[in-house]
């Protein structure tokens, strides 16, 4: 039976991953390995270089729009989809490590948990984390995902989420994709409006977390609630 082209090279790359892990790989080699699983009969090294050159970095590749990847790099829909799945897979992986109903009974835990909700997100998004009476997470609800600079948040949606998931209290969380951790006037005002909307149903806002990359700021710790 005729061997596939590059099969020897591919087996060596896979074996290297098993013995050394990804830390020993350069970024284009990580992409090359990943592309093995959607491009079976082509040298993926050249394509890996092209992708990084086109989008600036490996994170830029993973965060690119699938249609842009497909159009600019002349790849299949399956290839562009696989690459675009990576941020969401990372987010799901890090979040699920907390288990089904983690206890968020401190600002540190609330902040660390919130960071996992925004991994790989390019746009501003807003979550309501619904807690039971023991501060266990019932559900983390993505209330809104907006543009790069704005996520309009409607208190009515948060009240609905709190009722639907039987929240005793909530933690609000949103991200600043630009990297600033400073709460804006709008952030403070929307927190006030949400607290007022939740008061009639006896649901307390325990904290509001702003996430920027791997770091966060807590309204509770800053005395802003």
C-alpha positions in Angstrom: 0.0 0.0 0.0 1.4 3.4 -1.0 2.3 5.7 1.9 0.8 9.2 1.9 3.3 12.0 1.2 4.8 13.6 4.3 3.6 10.7 6.5 7.1 10.1 7.9 7.4 13.8 8.8 4.0 13.9 10.4 4.7 10.8 12.5 7.9 12.5 13.7 6.1 15.7 14.6 3.4 13.7 16.5 6.0 11.7 18.3 7.8 14.9 19.3 4.7 16.3 20.8 4.1 13.1 22.8 7.7 13.3 24.2 8.3 17.0 24.5 4.9 18.7 24.6 3.8 21.9 22.8 6.2 24.0 24.9 9.1 22.8 22.7 7.3 23.9 19.5 7.4 27.2 17.7 4.1 28.8 16.9 4.1 27.7 13.2 4.9 24.2 14.3 1.8 24.2 16.6 -0.3 25.2 13.6 1.4 22.7 11.4 0.5 19.9 13.8 -3.1 21.1 14.2 -3.6 21.3 10.4 -2.6 17.6 10.0 -6.1 16.8 11.2 -8.0 18.7 8.5 -5.5 18.6 5.6 -4.5 15.0 5.1 -2.4 15.2 1.8 -0.5 18.4 1.8 2.6 19.9 3.5 1.0 22.1 6.2 4.3 23.8 7.2 4.1 26.3 4.4 0.4 27.0 5.2 1.2 27.5 8.9 3.8 30.2 8.0 1.3 31.9 5.6 -1.4 32.0 8.2 0.8 33.6 10.8 2.1 36.1 8.3 -1.4 37.0 7.2 -2.9 37.4 10.7 0.2 38.5 12.7 0.4 35.8 15.3 -0.9 32.4 16.3 -3.5 34.1 18.5 -4.5 36.3 15.5 -5.1 33.2 13.5 -7.3 31.6 16.1 -9.3 34.8 16.6 -9.7 35.6 12.9 -13.1 35.3 11.2 -13.5 31.9 9.6 -14.5 33.5 6.3 -11.4 35.7 6.4 -9.2 32.6 6.9 -10.9 30.8 4.1 -10.7 33.7 1.7 -7.2 35.0 2.4 -5.4 31.7 2.8 -7.4 29.6 0.3 -8.3 26.9 2.7 -11.5 24.8 3.1 -14.4 25.6 5.4 -13.4 22.6 7.6 -9.9 24.1 8.1 -11.1 27.6 8.9 -13.7 26.2 11.3 -11.1 24.1 13.1 -8.8 27.0 13.7 -11.6 29.3 14.8 -12.8 26.7 17.3 -9.6 26.9 19.4 -10.5 30.0 21.5 -13.9 28.6 22.4 -12.4 25.2 23.2 -9.9 26.8 25.5 -12.6 28.8 27.2 -14.8 25.7 27.7 -11.8 23.7 29.0 -10.7 26.3 31.6 -14.2 27.0 32.7 -15.1 23.3 33.1 -12.1 22.8 35.4 -14.1 24.6 38.0 -16.6 21.8 38.1 -20.4 21.9 37.8 -21.3 24.1 40.7 -18.3 26.0 42.0 -18.6 28.1 45.2 -17.8 31.7 44.5 -17.7 33.1 48.0 -15.0 35.7 47.6 -13.9 38.3 45.1 -10.8 36.4 44.3 -12.8 33.3 43.3 -15.4 35.4 41.5 -12.6 37.1 39.5 -10.7 33.9 38.7 -13.9 32.2 37.5 -14.9 35.2 35.5 -11.6 35.2 33.6 -12.4 31.8 32.2 -15.7 33.1 30.7 -13.9 35.6 28.5 -10.9 33.7 27.2 -10.5 34.2 23.5 -13.3 36.7 23.2 -12.5 39.7 20.9 -15.7 41.6 21.7 -17.1 43.1 24.8 -19.6 40.7 26.5 -21.6 40.7 29.7 -22.4 37.7 31.9 -24.7 37.2 34.9 -23.5 34.5 37.2 -26.4 33.2 39.1 -25.7 31.8 42.6 -27.7 29.8 45.0 -28.0 30.5 48.8 -24.6 28.8 49.4 -22.9 30.9 46.7 -22.7 27.9 44.3 -23.0 28.7 40.6 -26.4 27.7 39.2 -25.6 29.1 35.7 -23.4 31.7 34.0 -25.7 33.5 31.5 -24.2 35.3 28.5 -26.6 38.3 28.6 -25.1 40.3 25.7 -22.2 40.3 23.3 -21.5 43.7 21.7 -19.0 45.5 19.6 -15.4 46.0 20.4 -16.2 49.1 22.5 -19.7 48.7 23.9 -21.9 46.1 25.4 -25.4 47.6 26.1 -26.8 45.7 29.1 -30.5 45.7 29.9 -31.5 45.2 33.5 -34.7 43.4 32.4 -32.6 40.6 30.8 -30.7 40.2 34.0 -33.8 40.0 36.1 -35.2 37.3 33.7 -31.9 35.4 34.0 -32.0 35.6 37.8 -35.6 34.3 37.9 -35.0 31.6 35.3 -32.0 30.2 37.2 -33.4 30.7 40.7 -30.7 33.0 41.8 -30.3 34.0 45.4 -27.7 36.4 44.4 -25.7 37.3 41.2 -22.2 38.3 40.2 -22.0 40.6 37.2 -19.0 40.2 34.9 -17.9 41.8 31.7 -14.7 42.3 29.8 -12.7 45.2 28.4 -11.0 43.8 25.2 -8.9 47.0 25.0 -7.0 46.0 28.2 -8.1 48.7 30.6 -9.3 47.6 34.0 -10.6 51.0 35.0 -14.4 51.0 35.6 -16.0 53.6 33.4 -18.8 55.9 34.4 -21.2 53.7 32.3 -20.0 50.6 34.1 -20.8 52.1 37.5 -24.2 53.5 36.3 -25.3 50.2 34.8 -24.3 48.4 38.0 -26.5 50.8 39.9 -29.4 50.2 37.5 -29.1 46.5 37.7 -29.0 46.5 41.5 -32.2 48.6 41.6 -33.9 46.2 39.1 -33.0 43.2 41.2 -34.1 44.6 44.6 -37.9 43.9 44.1 -37.2 40.2 43.6 -34.7 40.1 46.6 -31.7 39.2 44.5 -28.4 40.8 45.7 -25.5 41.8 43.5 -22.5 40.3 45.2 -19.9 41.8 42.9 -19.2 43.2 39.4 -16.0 41.9 37.8 -14.2 43.6 34.9 -11.9 41.2 33.0 -9.0 42.3 30.8 -7.1 39.3 29.5 -5.9 37.2 32.5 -6.5 40.0 35.1 -9.6 41.5 36.7 -10.9 44.1 39.0 -13.6 43.7 41.6 -16.2 46.4 42.3 -16.7 44.9 45.8 -13.0 45.2 46.6 -12.9 48.8 45.2 -16.0 49.8 47.2 -18.0 50.5 44.1 -21.1 48.5 44.9 
